[in-house]
Amino acid sequence: MIKLVVLLAAVLLGAVACGDDGTTSSEGETPVASGEVPFDRAFIDAMVPHHREAIAMAEAASERLLSQPELVEIANDIISSQQLEIDQMLDWREEWFGSRTLGPVEPEVLGVPEDALGMEHDTAEQVANAADVDATFAALMIPHHEGAIAMAESATRRGQHNELRDLAARIIDAQEREIEVMEPHAAGEHHG
């Protein structure tokens, strides 16, 4: 019995001495020192609430009955596609990092200044109370999308998982297209 305890203690000490702190993960990720946040986790922890904010704005705009068909289409797409992306990112977070519980947004890990993230806290309320819901929705969603694009561009370069880099590229494509459609409406110009 004592030999077994000594053997187990030796194995545990050997593992600690070899530096196995459990932070190395699969898929060739760079080991992360204790206390540092892996880029992919930081991206998920920022993009999930970012998407939730966009969905809240889109839902508020839909409830207020956007008048321009192209804005209705964008709002509907945000609600459906971004919820699917949230679900996927939370699944990845659990698979890769052991929890679906989000941590704080960490702009320094993302390499994007906090004021460039496009995250405001009262945007859905502003849309809900807007005199011109079309112009307000577009004017608020453009910088919000620009923040998502900034984070996604960083993820295409620094993301550790191929799946996350692919998602980031899709976010960039979709949101750049939507910005192009929204720009004339943000200035209060309506076409059609």
LINTA-V322904 format. One record per pair of residues at least 24 apart in sequence whose ideal C-beta (glycine too) atoms are under 10 Angstrom apart, sorted by the first residue. I is the first residue (numbers start at 1). J is the second residue. Records with the same first field share a line. If there is no record, write none. Layout:
I=J / J
This chain:
22=98
25=96 / 97 / 98 / 160 / 161
26=95 / 96 / 160 / 161
27=96 / 160 / 161 / 162 / 163
28=160 / 161
29=96 / 160 / 161
30=160
32=160
36=106 / 109
37=97 / 103 / 104 / 106 / 108 / 109 / 110
38=96 / 97 / 109 / 159 / 160 / 161
39=106 / 109 / 110 / 111 / 154 / 155 / 157 / 158 / 159 / 160 / 161 / 164
40=89 / 92 / 93 / 96 / 97 / 109 / 155 / 158 / 159 / 160 / 161 / 163 / 164 / 165
41=92 / 93 / 96 / 97 / 98 / 99 / 102 / 103 / 106 / 109 / 160 / 164
42=103 / 104 / 105 / 106 / 107 / 108 / 109 / 110 / 111 / 151 / 154 / 155 / 158
43=89 / 92 / 93 / 106 / 109 / 110 / 112 / 151 / 152 / 154 / 155 / 158 / 159 / 160 / 161 / 164 / 165 / 167 / 168
44=86 / 88 / 89 / 90 / 91 / 92 / 93 / 96 / 97 / 100 / 102 / 103 / 155 / 164 / 167
45=89 / 93 / 97 / 101 / 102 / 103 / 104 / 105 / 106 / 109 / 110
46=102 / 103 / 104 / 105 / 106 / 107 / 109 / 110 / 112 / 117 / 119 / 147 / 148 / 151 / 155
47=82 / 85 / 86 / 89 / 102 / 105 / 110 / 117 / 147 / 148 / 151 / 152 / 155 / 164 / 167 / 168 / 171
48=82 / 85 / 86 / 87 / 89 / 90 / 93 / 100 / 102 / 105
49=86 / 102 / 104 / 105 / 117 / 119
50=82 / 86 / 105 / 117 / 118 / 119 / 144 / 145 / 147 / 148 / 151 / 171
51=78 / 81 / 82 / 83 / 84 / 85 / 86 / 89 / 144 / 148 / 171
52=82 / 83 / 86 / 124
53=82 / 118 / 119 / 120 / 121 / 122 / 123 / 124 / 140 / 144 / 147 / 148
54=78 / 79 / 81 / 82 / 118 / 119 / 123 / 124 / 140 / 141 / 144 / 145 / 147 / 148 / 175
55=79 / 80 / 81 / 82 / 83 / 86 / 124
56=123 / 124 / 125 / 127 / 128
57=120 / 123 / 124 / 125 / 126 / 127 / 128 / 136 / 137 / 140 / 141 / 144
58=82 / 124 / 127 / 137 / 141
59=124 / 127 / 128
60=123 / 124 / 125 / 126 / 127 / 128 / 129 / 130 / 133 / 136 / 137 / 140
61=124 / 127 / 128 / 130 / 133 / 134 / 136 / 137 / 138 / 140 / 141
62=127 / 133 / 137
63=124 / 127 / 128 / 133
64=127 / 128 / 129 / 130 / 133 / 134 / 136 / 137
65=133 / 134
66=127 / 133 / 134 / 137 / 138 / 185
67=132 / 133 / 134 / 185 / 190 / 192
68=133 / 134 / 135 / 137 / 138 / 181 / 182 / 184 / 185 / 190 / 191 / 192
69=192
70=134 / 138 / 178 / 181 / 182 / 184 / 185 / 190 / 191 / 192
71=133 / 134 / 135 / 137 / 138 / 141 / 178 / 181 / 182 / 185 / 190
72=134
73=178 / 181
74=137 / 138 / 141 / 145 / 174 / 175 / 177 / 178 / 179 / 181 / 182 / 185
75=127 / 137 / 141 / 178
77=174 / 177 / 178
78=141 / 144 / 145 / 174 / 175 / 178
81=170 / 171 / 174
82=148 / 171 / 174 / 175
85=167 / 170 / 171 / 174
88=163 / 164 / 167
89=163 / 164 / 167
92=161 / 163 / 164 / 167
95=161 / 163
96=160 / 161 / 163 / 164
105=151
107=150 / 151
109=154 / 158
110=150 / 151 / 154 / 155 / 158
111=150 / 151 / 153 / 154 / 155 / 157 / 158
112=147 / 149 / 150 / 151 / 152 / 153 / 154 / 155
113=150
114=147
115=147
116=143 / 146 / 147 / 149 / 150 / 151
117=143 / 144 / 146 / 147 / 148 / 150 / 151
118=142 / 143 / 144 / 145 / 146 / 147 / 148 / 149 / 150 / 151
119=143 / 144 / 147 / 148 / 151
120=144 / 147
132=185 / 188 / 190
134=182 / 185 / 186 / 188 / 189 / 190
135=182 / 184 / 185 / 186 / 187 / 188 / 189 / 190
136=185 / 186 / 188
137=182 / 185 / 186
138=178 / 179 / 181 / 182 / 183 / 184 / 185 / 186 / 187 / 188 / 189
139=182 / 183 / 185 / 186 / 187 / 188
140=182 / 186
141=175 / 178 / 179 / 182 / 185 / 186
142=175 / 178 / 179 / 180 / 182 / 183 / 185 / 186
143=179 / 186
144=175 / 179
145=171 / 172 / 174 / 175 / 176 / 177 / 178 / 179 / 182
146=175 / 176 / 179
147=175
148=172 / 174 / 175
149=173 / 174 / 175 / 176 / 179
152=176
